């Protein structure tokens, strides 16, 4: 078994804010949604084997606990970039021994972990 993708939500019309975070800040590539799903809105992104789907929810509330976790090659570089772009960076290097990580939030407030 392997994880195929993770889905998080955004409010209606929130695709550009999602693109600013997942595409522009994290450097993921936007991938085309299948035609039958495009009418629902949202957008999909991929980097390596990691894929995230952003779905539209009318009664949107950001996920504050549940989250995707992305592994990157240069944690400090990405933390700096996110800080410069105005995204929050909260380091947590004590909770899991031997693991450097931080949490951030996409433009809609969904929690995202970077390891």
Phi and psi in radians as a Rosetta constraint file:
Dihedral C 1 N 2 CA 2 C 2 CIRCULARHARMONIC -2.504 0.35
Dihedral N 2 CA 2 C 2 N 3 CIRCULARHARMONIC 2.738 0.35
Dihedral C 2 N 3 CA 3 C 3 CIRCULARHARMONIC -1.350 0.35
Dihedral N 3 CA 3 C 3 N 4 CIRCULARHARMONIC 2.250 0.35
Dihedral C 3 N 4 CA 4 C 4 CIRCULARHARMONIC -1.535 0.35
Dihedral N 4 CA 4 C 4 N 5 CIRCULARHARMONIC -0.849 0.35
Dihedral C 4 N 5 CA 5 C 5 CIRCULARHARMONIC -2.848 0.35
Dihedral N 5 CA 5 C 5 N 6 CIRCULARHARMONIC 2.944 0.35
Dihedral C 5 N 6 CA 6 C 6 CIRCULARHARMONIC -2.141 0.35
Dihedral N 6 CA 6 C 6 N 7 CIRCULARHARMONIC 2.494 0.35
Dihedral C 6 N 7 CA 7 C 7 CIRCULARHARMONIC -2.026 0.35
Dihedral N 7 CA 7 C 7 N 8 CIRCULARHARMONIC 2.356 0.35
Dihedral C 7 N 8 CA 8 C 8 CIRCULARHARMONIC -2.158 0.35
Dihedral N 8 CA 8 C 8 N 9 CIRCULARHARMONIC 2.965 0.35
Dihedral C 8 N 9 CA 9 C 9 CIRCULARHARMONIC -2.011 0.35
Dihedral N 9 CA 9 C 9 N 10 CIRCULARHARMONIC 2.855 0.35
Dihedral C 9 N 10 CA 10 C 10 CIRCULARHARMONIC -2.509 0.35
Dihedral N 10 CA 10 C 10 N 11 CIRCULARHARMONIC 2.843 0.35
Dihedral C 10 N 11 CA 11 C 11 CIRCULARHARMONIC -1.320 0.35
Dihedral N 11 CA 11 C 11 N 12 CIRCULARHARMONIC 2.865 0.35
Dihedral C 11 N 12 CA 12 C 12 CIRCULARHARMONIC -0.938 0.35
Dihedral N 12 CA 12 C 12 N 13 CIRCULARHARMONIC 2.342 0.35
Dihedral C 12 N 13 CA 13 C 13 CIRCULARHARMONIC 1.412 0.35
Dihedral N 13 CA 13 C 13 N 14 CIRCULARHARMONIC 0.132 0.35
Dihedral C 13 N 14 CA 14 C 14 CIRCULARHARMONIC -1.573 0.35
Dihedral N 14 CA 14 C 14 N 15 CIRCULARHARMONIC 0.178 0.35
Dihedral C 14 N 15 CA 15 C 15 CIRCULARHARMONIC -1.087 0.35
Dihedral N 15 CA 15 C 15 N 16 CIRCULARHARMONIC -0.702 0.35
Dihedral C 15 N 16 CA 16 C 16 CIRCULARHARMONIC -1.152 0.35
Dihedral N 16 CA 16 C 16 N 17 CIRCULARHARMONIC -0.620 0.35
Dihedral C 16 N 17 CA 17 C 17 CIRCULARHARMONIC -1.161 0.35
Dihedral N 17 CA 17 C 17 N 18 CIRCULARHARMONIC -0.691 0.35
Dihedral C 17 N 18 CA 18 C 18 CIRCULARHARMONIC -1.118 0.35
Dihedral N 18 CA 18 C 18 N 19 CIRCULARHARMONIC -0.737 0.35
Dihedral C 18 N 19 CA 19 C 19 CIRCULARHARMONIC -1.085 0.35
Dihedral N 19 CA 19 C 19 N 20 CIRCULARHARMONIC -0.695 0.35
Dihedral C 19 N 20 CA 20 C 20 CIRCULARHARMONIC -1.038 0.35
Dihedral N 20 CA 20 C 20 N 21 CIRCULARHARMONIC -0.624 0.35
Dihedral C 20 N 21 CA 21 C 21 CIRCULARHARMONIC -1.484 0.35
Dihedral N 21 CA 21 C 21 N 22 CIRCULARHARMONIC -1.036 0.35
Dihedral C 21 N 22 CA 22 C 22 CIRCULARHARMONIC -1.256 0.35
Dihedral N 22 CA 22 C 22 N 23 CIRCULARHARMONIC -0.700 0.35
Dihedral C 22 N 23 CA 23 C 23 CIRCULARHARMONIC -1.462 0.35
Dihedral N 23 CA 23 C 23 N 24 CIRCULARHARMONIC -0.970 0.35
Dihedral C 23 N 24 CA 24 C 24 CIRCULARHARMONIC -1.373 0.35
Dihedral N 24 CA 24 C 24 N 25 CIRCULARHARMONIC -0.774 0.35
Dihedral C 24 N 25 CA 25 C 25 CIRCULARHARMONIC -1.433 0.35
Dihedral N 25 CA 25 C 25 N 26 CIRCULARHARMONIC -0.818 0.35
Dihedral C 25 N 26 CA 26 C 26 CIRCULARHARMONIC -1.478 0.35
Dihedral N 26 CA 26 C 26 N 27 CIRCULARHARMONIC -0.330 0.35
Dihedral C 26 N 27 CA 27 C 27 CIRCULARHARMONIC 1.429 0.35
Dihedral N 27 CA 27 C 27 N 28 CIRCULARHARMONIC 0.346 0.35
Dihedral C 27 N 28 CA 28 C 28 CIRCULARHARMONIC -1.361 0.35
Dihedral N 28 CA 28 C 28 N 29 CIRCULARHARMONIC 2.767 0.35
Dihedral C 28 N 29 CA 29 C 29 CIRCULARHARMONIC -1.706 0.35
Dihedral N 29 CA 29 C 29 N 30 CIRCULARHARMONIC 2.281 0.35
Dihedral C 29 N 30 CA 30 C 30 CIRCULARHARMONIC -1.289 0.35
Dihedral N 30 CA 30 C 30 N 31 CIRCULARHARMONIC 2.330 0.35
Dihedral C 30 N 31 CA 31 C 31 CIRCULARHARMONIC -1.985 0.35
Dihedral N 31 CA 31 C 31 N 32 CIRCULARHARMONIC 2.621 0.35
Dihedral C 31 N 32 CA 32 C 32 CIRCULARHARMONIC -1.265 0.35
Dihedral N 32 CA 32 C 32 N 33 CIRCULARHARMONIC 2.350 0.35
Dihedral C 32 N 33 CA 33 C 33 CIRCULARHARMONIC -1.375 0.35
Dihedral N 33 CA 33 C 33 N 34 CIRCULARHARMONIC 2.620 0.35
Dihedral C 33 N 34 CA 34 C 34 CIRCULARHARMONIC -1.027 0.35
Dihedral N 34 CA 34 C 34 N 35 CIRCULARHARMONIC 2.554 0.35
Dihedral C 34 N 35 CA 35 C 35 CIRCULARHARMONIC -0.898 0.35
Dihedral N 35 CA 35 C 35 N 36 CIRCULARHARMONIC -0.725 0.35
Dihedral C 35 N 36 CA 36 C 36 CIRCULARHARMONIC -1.206 0.35
Dihedral N 36 CA 36 C 36 N 37 CIRCULARHARMONIC -0.354 0.35
Dihedral C 36 N 37 CA 37 C 37 CIRCULARHARMONIC -1.644 0.35
Dihedral N 37 CA 37 C 37 N 38 CIRCULARHARMONIC -0.357 0.35
Dihedral C 37 N 38 CA 38 C 38 CIRCULARHARMONIC -1.005 0.35
Dihedral N 38 CA 38 C 38 N 39 CIRCULARHARMONIC -0.615 0.35
Dihedral C 38 N 39 CA 39 C 39 CIRCULARHARMONIC -1.153 0.35
Dihedral N 39 CA 39 C 39 N 40 CIRCULARHARMONIC -0.312 0.35
Dihedral C 39 N 40 CA 40 C 40 CIRCULARHARMONIC -1.396 0.35
Dihedral N 40 CA 40 C 40 N 41 CIRCULARHARMONIC -0.193 0.35
Dihedral C 40 N 41 CA 41 C 41 CIRCULARHARMONIC 1.463 0.35
Dihedral N 41 CA 41 C 41 N 42 CIRCULARHARMONIC -3.001 0.35
Dihedral C 41 N 42 CA 42 C 42 CIRCULARHARMONIC 1.505 0.35
Dihedral N 42 CA 42 C 42 N 43 CIRCULARHARMONIC -3.101 0.35
Dihedral C 42 N 43 CA 43 C 43 CIRCULARHARMONIC -2.762 0.35
Dihedral N 43 CA 43 C 43 N 44 CIRCULARHARMONIC 2.739 0.35
Dihedral C 43 N 44 CA 44 C 44 CIRCULARHARMONIC -2.132 0.35
Dihedral N 44 CA 44 C 44 N 45 CIRCULARHARMONIC 2.581 0.35
Dihedral C 44 N 45 CA 45 C 45 CIRCULARHARMONIC -2.406 0.35
Dihedral N 45 CA 45 C 45 N 46 CIRCULARHARMONIC 2.672 0.35
Dihedral C 45 N 46 CA 46 C 46 CIRCULARHARMONIC -2.508 0.35
Dihedral N 46 CA 46 C 46 N 47 CIRCULARHARMONIC 2.533 0.35
Dihedral C 46 N 47 CA 47 C 47 CIRCULARHARMONIC -2.561 0.35
Dihedral N 47 CA 47 C 47 N 48 CIRCULARHARMONIC 2.001 0.35
Dihedral C 47 N 48 CA 48 C 48 CIRCULARHARMONIC 1.069 0.35
Dihedral N 48 CA 48 C 48 N 49 CIRCULARHARMONIC -2.240 0.35
Dihedral C 48 N 49 CA 49 C 49 CIRCULARHARMONIC -1.573 0.35
Dihedral N 49 CA 49 C 49 N 50 CIRCULARHARMONIC -0.101 0.35
Dihedral C 49 N 50 CA 50 C 50 CIRCULARHARMONIC -1.464 0.35
Dihedral N 50 CA 50 C 50 N 51 CIRCULARHARMONIC 2.242 0.35
Dihedral C 50 N 51 CA 51 C 51 CIRCULARHARMONIC -2.335 0.35
Dihedral N 51 CA 51 C 51 N 52 CIRCULARHARMONIC 2.355 0.35
Dihedral C 51 N 52 CA 52 C 52 CIRCULARHARMONIC -2.270 0.35
Dihedral N 52 CA 52 C 52 N 53 CIRCULARHARMONIC 2.385 0.35
Dihedral C 52 N 53 CA 53 C 53 CIRCULARHARMONIC -1.938 0.35
Dihedral N 53 CA 53 C 53 N 54 CIRCULARHARMONIC 2.277 0.35
Dihedral C 53 N 54 CA 54 C 54 CIRCULARHARMONIC -1.823 0.35
Dihedral N 54 CA 54 C 54 N 55 CIRCULARHARMONIC 2.004 0.35
Dihedral C 54 N 55 CA 55 C 55 CIRCULARHARMONIC -1.844 0.35
Dihedral N 55 CA 55 C 55 N 56 CIRCULARHARMONIC 2.643 0.35
Dihedral C 55 N 56 CA 56 C 56 CIRCULARHARMONIC -1.598 0.35
Dihedral N 56 CA 56 C 56 N 57 CIRCULARHARMONIC 2.297 0.35
Dihedral C 56 N 57 CA 57 C 57 CIRCULARHARMONIC -2.221 0.35
Dihedral N 57 CA 57 C 57 N 58 CIRCULARHARMONIC 2.205 0.35
Dihedral C 57 N 58 CA 58 C 58 CIRCULARHARMONIC -1.051 0.35
Dihedral N 58 CA 58 C 58 N 59 CIRCULARHARMONIC -0.783 0.35
Dihedral C 58 N 59 CA 59 C 59 CIRCULARHARMONIC -1.701 0.35
Dihedral N 59 CA 59 C 59 N 60 CIRCULARHARMONIC 0.956 0.35
Dihedral C 59 N 60 CA 60 C 60 CIRCULARHARMONIC -1.138 0.35
Dihedral N 60 CA 60 C 60 N 61 CIRCULARHARMONIC 2.373 0.35
Dihedral C 60 N 61 CA 61 C 61 CIRCULARHARMONIC -2.407 0.35
Dihedral N 61 CA 61 C 61 N 62 CIRCULARHARMONIC 2.283 0.35
Dihedral C 61 N 62 CA 62 C 62 CIRCULARHARMONIC -1.133 0.35
Dihedral N 62 CA 62 C 62 N 63 CIRCULARHARMONIC 2.553 0.35
Dihedral C 62 N 63 CA 63 C 63 CIRCULARHARMONIC -1.376 0.35
Dihedral N 63 CA 63 C 63 N 64 CIRCULARHARMONIC 1.951 0.35
Dihedral C 63 N 64 CA 64 C 64 CIRCULARHARMONIC -1.637 0.35
Dihedral N 64 CA 64 C 64 N 65 CIRCULARHARMONIC -0.350 0.35
Dihedral C 64 N 65 CA 65 C 65 CIRCULARHARMONIC -1.990 0.35
Dihedral N 65 CA 65 C 65 N 66 CIRCULARHARMONIC -1.032 0.35
Dihedral C 65 N 66 CA 66 C 66 CIRCULARHARMONIC -1.102 0.35
Dihedral N 66 CA 66 C 66 N 67 CIRCULARHARMONIC 2.496 0.35
Dihedral C 66 N 67 CA 67 C 67 CIRCULARHARMONIC -2.888 0.35
Dihedral N 67 CA 67 C 67 N 68 CIRCULARHARMONIC 2.696 0.35
Dihedral C 67 N 68 CA 68 C 68 CIRCULARHARMONIC -1.450 0.35
Dihedral N 68 CA 68 C 68 N 69 CIRCULARHARMONIC 2.717 0.35
Dihedral C 68 N 69 CA 69 C 69 CIRCULARHARMONIC -2.208 0.35
Dihedral N 69 CA 69 C 69 N 70 CIRCULARHARMONIC 2.174 0.35
Dihedral C 69 N 70 CA 70 C 70 CIRCULARHARMONIC -1.892 0.35
Dihedral N 70 CA 70 C 70 N 71 CIRCULARHARMONIC 2.324 0.35
Dihedral C 70 N 71 CA 71 C 71 CIRCULARHARMONIC -1.641 0.35
Dihedral N 71 CA 71 C 71 N 72 CIRCULARHARMONIC 2.260 0.35
Dihedral C 71 N 72 CA 72 C 72 CIRCULARHARMONIC -2.193 0.35
Dihedral N 72 CA 72 C 72 N 73 CIRCULARHARMONIC 2.820 0.35
Dihedral C 72 N 73 CA 73 C 73 CIRCULARHARMONIC -1.328 0.35
Dihedral N 73 CA 73 C 73 N 74 CIRCULARHARMONIC -0.630 0.35
Dihedral C 73 N 74 CA 74 C 74 CIRCULARHARMONIC -2.232 0.35
Dihedral N 74 CA 74 C 74 N 75 CIRCULARHARMONIC 1.580 0.35
Dihedral C 74 N 75 CA 75 C 75 CIRCULARHARMONIC -1.051 0.35
Dihedral N 75 CA 75 C 75 N 76 CIRCULARHARMONIC -0.793 0.35
Dihedral C 75 N 76 CA 76 C 76 CIRCULARHARMONIC -1.131 0.35
Dihedral N 76 CA 76 C 76 N 77 CIRCULARHARMONIC -0.697 0.35
Dihedral C 76 N 77 CA 77 C 77 CIRCULARHARMONIC -1.099 0.35
Dihedral N 77 CA 77 C 77 N 78 CIRCULARHARMONIC -0.800 0.35
Dihedral C 77 N 78 CA 78 C 78 CIRCULARHARMONIC -1.174 0.35
Dihedral N 78 CA 78 C 78 N 79 CIRCULARHARMONIC -0.687 0.35
Dihedral C 78 N 79 CA 79 C 79 CIRCULARHARMONIC -1.043 0.35
Dihedral N 79 CA 79 C 79 N 80 CIRCULARHARMONIC -0.760 0.35
Dihedral C 79 N 80 CA 80 C 80 CIRCULARHARMONIC -1.091 0.35
Dihedral N 80 CA 80 C 80 N 81 CIRCULARHARMONIC -0.764 0.35
Dihedral C 80 N 81 CA 81 C 81 CIRCULARHARMONIC -1.079 0.35
Dihedral N 81 CA 81 C 81 N 82 CIRCULARHARMONIC -0.815 0.35
Dihedral C 81 N 82 CA 82 C 82 CIRCULARHARMONIC -1.084 0.35
Dihedral N 82 CA 82 C 82 N 83 CIRCULARHARMONIC -0.721 0.35
Dihedral C 82 N 83 CA 83 C 83 CIRCULARHARMONIC -1.030 0.35
Dihedral N 83 CA 83 C 83 N 84 CIRCULARHARMONIC -0.826 0.35
Dihedral C 83 N 84 CA 84 C 84 CIRCULARHARMONIC -1.065 0.35
Dihedral N 84 CA 84 C 84 N 85 CIRCULARHARMONIC -0.570 0.35
Dihedral C 84 N 85 CA 85 C 85 CIRCULARHARMONIC -1.483 0.35
Dihedral N 85 CA 85 C 85 N 86 CIRCULARHARMONIC -0.065 0.35
Dihedral C 85 N 86 CA 86 C 86 CIRCULARHARMONIC 1.619 0.35
Dihedral N 86 CA 86 C 86 N 87 CIRCULARHARMONIC 0.159 0.35
Dihedral C 86 N 87 CA 87 C 87 CIRCULARHARMONIC -1.508 0.35
Dihedral N 87 CA 87 C 87 N 88 CIRCULARHARMONIC 2.544 0.35
Dihedral C 87 N 88 CA 88 C 88 CIRCULARHARMONIC -1.226 0.35
Dihedral N 88 CA 88 C 88 N 89 CIRCULARHARMONIC 2.546 0.35
Dihedral C 88 N 89 CA 89 C 89 CIRCULARHARMONIC -2.317 0.35
Dihedral N 89 CA 89 C 89 N 90 CIRCULARHARMONIC 2.006 0.35
Dihedral C 89 N 90 CA 90 C 90 CIRCULARHARMONIC -2.090 0.35
Dihedral N 90 CA 90 C 90 N 91 CIRCULARHARMONIC 1.905 0.35
Dihedral C 90 N 91 CA 91 C 91 CIRCULARHARMONIC -1.293 0.35
Dihedral N 91 CA 91 C 91 N 92 CIRCULARHARMONIC 2.530 0.35
Dihedral C 91 N 92 CA 92 C 92 CIRCULARHARMONIC -2.540 0.35
Dihedral N 92 CA 92 C 92 N 93 CIRCULARHARMONIC 1.506 0.35
Dihedral C 92 N 93 CA 93 C 93 CIRCULARHARMONIC -1.791 0.35
Dihedral N 93 CA 93 C 93 N 94 CIRCULARHARMONIC 0.074 0.35
Dihedral C 93 N 94 CA 94 C 94 CIRCULARHARMONIC -1.835 0.35
Dihedral N 94 CA 94 C 94 N 95 CIRCULARHARMONIC -0.528 0.35
Dihedral C 94 N 95 CA 95 C 95 CIRCULARHARMONIC -1.105 0.35
Dihedral N 95 CA 95 C 95 N 96 CIRCULARHARMONIC -0.754 0.35
Dihedral C 95 N 96 CA 96 C 96 CIRCULARHARMONIC -1.984 0.35
Dihedral N 96 CA 96 C 96 N 97 CIRCULARHARMONIC 1.875 0.35
Dihedral C 96 N 97 CA 97 C 97 CIRCULARHARMONIC -0.944 0.35
Dihedral N 97 CA 97 C 97 N 98 CIRCULARHARMONIC 2.311 0.35
Dihedral C 97 N 98 CA 98 C 98 CIRCULARHARMONIC 1.416 0.35
Dihedral N 98 CA 98 C 98 N 99 CIRCULARHARMONIC 0.078 0.35
Dihedral C 98 N 99 CA 99 C 99 CIRCULARHARMONIC -2.103 0.35
Dihedral N 99 CA 99 C 99 N 100 CIRCULARHARMONIC 2.067 0.35
Dihedral C 99 N 100 CA 100 C 100 CIRCULARHARMONIC -1.510 0.35
Dihedral N 100 CA 100 C 100 N 101 CIRCULARHARMONIC 2.347 0.35
Dihedral C 100 N 101 CA 101 C 101 CIRCULARHARMONIC -2.820 0.35
Dihedral N 101 CA 101 C 101 N 102 CIRCULARHARMONIC 2.849 0.35
Dihedral C 101 N 102 CA 102 C 102 CIRCULARHARMONIC -2.509 0.35
Dihedral N 102 CA 102 C 102 N 103 CIRCULARHARMONIC 2.819 0.35
Dihedral C 102 N 103 CA 103 C 103 CIRCULARHARMONIC -1.966 0.35
Dihedral N 103 CA 103 C 103 N 104 CIRCULARHARMONIC 2.578 0.35
Dihedral C 103 N 104 CA 104 C 104 CIRCULARHARMONIC -2.433 0.35
Dihedral N 104 CA 104 C 104 N 105 CIRCULARHARMONIC -3.008 0.35
Dihedral C 104 N 105 CA 105 C 105 CIRCULARHARMONIC -2.452 0.35
Dihedral N 105 CA 105 C 105 N 106 CIRCULARHARMONIC 2.431 0.35
Dihedral C 105 N 106 CA 106 C 106 CIRCULARHARMONIC -1.239 0.35
Dihedral N 106 CA 106 C 106 N 107 CIRCULARHARMONIC 3.118 0.35
Dihedral C 106 N 107 CA 107 C 107 CIRCULARHARMONIC -1.111 0.35
Dihedral N 107 CA 107 C 107 N 108 CIRCULARHARMONIC -0.207 0.35
Dihedral C 107 N 108 CA 108 C 108 CIRCULARHARMONIC -1.786 0.35
Dihedral N 108 CA 108 C 108 N 109 CIRCULARHARMONIC -0.013 0.35
Dihedral C 108 N 109 CA 109 C 109 CIRCULARHARMONIC 1.630 0.35
Dihedral N 109 CA 109 C 109 N 110 CIRCULARHARMONIC 0.093 0.35
Dihedral C 109 N 110 CA 110 C 110 CIRCULARHARMONIC -1.244 0.35
Dihedral N 110 CA 110 C 110 N 111 CIRCULARHARMONIC 2.340 0.35
Dihedral C 110 N 111 CA 111 C 111 CIRCULARHARMONIC -1.221 0.35
Dihedral N 111 CA 111 C 111 N 112 CIRCULARHARMONIC 2.429 0.35
Dihedral C 111 N 112 CA 112 C 112 CIRCULARHARMONIC -2.417 0.35
Dihedral N 112 CA 112 C 112 N 113 CIRCULARHARMONIC 2.285 0.35
Dihedral C 112 N 113 CA 113 C 113 CIRCULARHARMONIC -1.787 0.35
Dihedral N 113 CA 113 C 113 N 114 CIRCULARHARMONIC 2.448 0.35
Dihedral C 113 N 114 CA 114 C 114 CIRCULARHARMONIC -2.152 0.35
Dihedral N 114 CA 114 C 114 N 115 CIRCULARHARMONIC 2.176 0.35
